[in-house]
Amino acid sequence: MSLCAYSASDLPELLLSLAIITCLSAALSERSPRSFWQLIASIEGLAFLHLYPFLWVDTQNVLALLPWYALQLIVLACVCMRLLANTDYARYAAWLTALSLVELSGHGLLIKIWVMTNAPLQFLCAPLDAIAALTTGLIICAIGVRHVRHLPNSSWLYCIVTLLCALAFYSRLLLLGNDPVSLWDTSLLIVFAYSLFFSQRLFPSKPLLNMALLMPVLALFTVPLQLASPETSATLIISGVLYALMHRHSEQKIPLYMALLAFNGGVYLWIPSLVDSSQLLQIYVIPAALSVLFLLHLHSRELKPSVLMASRLAAISSIYACATVDVFLRAELGIFILAMALSIGGILLGIALRTRAFLYAGVSFLVLNVLGQLMRFYPEQGLGKAIMLMVMGAIIISLMIWFNIKRTAILQRINALQAEMQTWE
């Protein structure tokens, strides 16, 4: 006779019979070396565990029992783990844990469907059901941590972190329902990412580092992806700081690249508004060009000297070219002074870092801007730019006079400098 044929009044007799049969099967499994009776006893025991709650609960509420089913199975798995002297108990514990996780996942999926469709939650006792589900999930995570505590690079760590995220999402569904994501969700993801990173420092593990890399990416889906957004910009910059810390401690290149992408993303969200207010084209180029120069500096030993110098010239020249275009498009004195400051800064940087690309580009664009202004704007512009050009001319004349006075010493120094520049990058 099938189980469905029994009425509710016959359930106690059915459970008593099933308990006796389970005990007999377990006794036979102890006497027989075959695993057949062990399998039968396990199936009968699981059936008993899933039927006895109907002594107090109506069968229509079977879905509401899922968290309680999962909890009792994981508790039984913990009992089996205390008997690890027998490998059969260890195997049972693994299967019970897997089945508990399946039932917990089914409960979480049903909650998600009910919340998204605005259907009533089918709970036996609203707070206790949620507590049972969360307790089950945390016990499974604890079992997983116990299993991998001596295996820092185990792939099971991905499952543990994913389960923790699922429990957090489950709690959010119960507390906030179908509310749209907010800054609190972003903050929690960022805090969780930093927690994974610091946990990885205490428990060196590649899976933890990889999950910490992923969390800020997920946080970007919780902020408005639009220009001049303070939330998005702050998320990108804080994520960039995390990636920079990861690079510092792990010395891997991927966190560094992600840090540069995050910093540039946080800056470029505000570039269009800055360009609208300042009308300077160079603002578009400076962050990206500086990032390229930084990457070239990090990979300087891996590139050929000719390729390195050409790449540096291209990056720094893009900044100077945009600054020169701004000078020729705008007649303001401040823009011209800014271009001169950039050129002189490049020259000084080239001398300080002993880098010919910065020196050559700075000198070239300084001469270009001065000559361009002399030829185009000097006859028709006002006093400010004329004074600026005359000052530059006076400096050049003074340098020429000083050169004539110190000609012999300067030529000797130039020859020594030329020989020394052969060793520059």
Helices and strands as residue ranges (DSSP letters): G 3-5, G 8-10, H 11-31, H 36-51, G 52-55, G 59-65, H 66-81, H 87-116, H 126-148, H 156-176, H 183-202, H 206-220, H 230-250, H 253-268, H 271-278, H 282-298, H 305-329, H 333-353, H 356-376, H 383-405, H 407-421
